[in-house]
């Protein structure tokens, strides 16, 4: 069937309708970022690129918005791979293998073909990939990295991927606990 009809169904709360729900457009390559400026309410920044690439691409986005006479959006979202543990070393030891496997999958899918030249190799070692692509470390490390993203790029909405294939749920719960109890309060204080 091409569509379905729901009888007596309700959706609560209702999505924003005036004029429509916000349209976030994800983009890796510069031409796609220009399309995001043209057709979307904001550019949804992918999790794969280094921060220096995103800084350059933010200027591509700003120029496209200026040419379209559109204001920079209030919402500037980014997705990142995030993992927190009591120490940086423990965080890397736990999540490193999962992230390495994840990025091998991205490479297998051909994700690098949609990325800008010079930042299009996802088949590197964890240490080479990590750089500033992942937010990983102790609560203080992760706080600093989130605040740095806001200051360097201006992102104000962070979508966090905190679980990868085969990762035990107990590790995900511990990361959630540390984020809630120790990272988010520090981020809020630093950005006030």
QUIGIKA-V71817 format. One record per helix or strand of 2 or more residues. SS is the DSSP state (a for helix, b for strand). FROM is the first residue (numbers start at 0). TO is the last residue. Records with the same first field share a line. If there is no record, write none. Layout:
# QUIGIKA-V71817
SS->FROM-TO ; FROM-TO
This chain:
# QUIGIKA-V71817
b->23-26 ; 41-44 ; 76-83 ; 133-136 ; 156-160
a->29-38 ; 50-66 ; 87-108 ; 110-113 ; 125-132 ; 138-152 ; 168-190
